[in-house]
Amino acid sequence: MATTRDAKRRPTHPGAILREDVLPALNLTQTACAQRLGVSRLTVSELLHEKRGVSPDMALRLGRMLGNGPGVWLRMQQALDLWELERTKALDYAAIERIAA
């Protein structure tokens, strides 16, 4: 089932999902999460504070730890990345002339 989101609204950062929903539900601290993921506490902190995106490596780690696979984390990050680019580089993209294949 596909979900729809207002295209004008910024997609939620995957780190916010972890910070607000996942870690509290699992009663996990940043330190415990970092240990389980095999990364530094700084890496987790930057993700939770939306200073870092979810890389394929992190998506694999999160998907493994949470049992939901990497795809969900990559799709969330991709939606956010595309939304931001469409706004910050709109003029660049508008200047690209379409050609028929």
C-alpha positions as CSV (number, residue, x, y, z in Angstrom):
1,M,0.0,0.0,0.0
2,A,1.5,3.3,-1.1
3,T,1.3,6.3,1.2
4,T,0.9,9.8,0.0
5,R,2.5,12.8,1.5
6,D,2.0,16.5,0.8
7,A,4.7,17.2,-1.8
8,K,5.3,20.6,-0.2
9,R,6.1,19.1,3.2
10,R,9.7,18.1,3.8
11,P,10.0,14.3,4.3
12,T,11.0,13.2,7.8
13,H,14.7,12.6,8.3
14,P,15.4,9.0,9.1
15,G,17.4,10.2,12.1
16,A,14.2,11.8,13.5
17,I,12.3,8.5,13.2
18,L,15.1,6.8,15.2
19,R,15.3,9.6,17.7
20,E,11.5,10.1,18.3
21,D,10.1,6.7,17.7
22,V,12.5,3.8,17.4
23,L,15.0,4.3,20.2
24,P,12.5,5.3,22.9
25,A,10.3,2.3,22.0
26,L,13.2,0.0,22.4
27,N,14.5,1.8,25.4
28,L,17.9,2.2,23.8
29,T,20.4,5.0,24.4
30,Q,22.6,6.5,21.7
31,T,25.5,4.7,23.2
32,A,23.8,1.3,23.3
33,C,22.5,1.8,19.7
34,A,26.0,2.7,18.6
35,Q,27.4,-0.5,20.2
36,R,24.8,-2.7,18.6
37,L,25.4,-1.1,15.2
38,G,29.2,-1.3,15.5
39,V,29.7,2.4,14.9
40,S,30.8,5.3,17.1
41,R,28.5,7.2,19.3
42,L,29.3,10.3,17.3
43,T,28.0,8.6,14.1
44,V,24.7,7.8,15.8
45,S,24.5,11.3,17.4
46,E,25.0,13.0,14.1
47,L,22.3,10.8,12.5
48,L,19.8,11.4,15.3
49,H,20.5,15.2,15.1
50,E,20.0,15.2,11.3
51,K,23.6,16.3,10.6
52,R,24.2,13.1,8.7
53,G,22.2,11.0,6.3
54,V,21.6,7.3,6.2
55,S,24.3,5.7,4.0
56,P,23.9,2.3,2.4
57,D,26.2,0.9,5.1
58,M,24.1,2.5,7.9
59,A,20.9,1.3,6.2
60,L,22.3,-2.3,6.3
61,R,23.2,-1.9,9.9
62,L,19.8,-0.4,10.9
63,G,17.9,-3.0,8.9
64,R,19.8,-5.8,10.5
65,M,19.4,-4.5,14.0
66,L,15.7,-3.7,13.6
67,G,14.8,-6.6,11.4
68,N,13.1,-4.4,8.7
69,G,15.9,-4.5,6.1
70,P,17.9,-1.7,4.6
71,G,15.4,-0.6,1.9
72,V,13.1,1.3,4.2
73,W,16.0,3.4,5.5
74,L,17.3,4.1,2.1
75,R,13.9,5.0,0.7
76,M,13.4,7.5,3.6
77,Q,16.8,9.1,2.9
78,Q,16.2,9.1,-0.9
79,A,12.9,10.9,-0.5
80,L,14.5,13.5,1.7
81,D,17.5,14.0,-0.6
82,L,15.3,14.4,-3.7
83,W,13.0,16.8,-2.0
84,E,15.9,19.0,-0.9
85,L,17.6,18.9,-4.3
86,E,14.4,19.8,-6.1
87,R,14.2,22.9,-4.1
88,T,17.8,24.0,-3.9
89,K,18.6,23.3,-7.6
90,A,15.3,23.8,-9.2
91,L,16.7,26.4,-11.7
92,D,19.5,24.1,-12.7
93,Y,17.1,21.3,-13.4
94,A,14.6,23.5,-15.2
95,A,17.4,24.5,-17.6
96,I,17.9,20.9,-18.8
97,E,16.3,20.4,-22.2
98,R,14.4,17.2,-22.6
99,I,15.2,15.0,-25.6
100,A,13.1,12.2,-26.9
101,A,14.6,8.8,-26.9
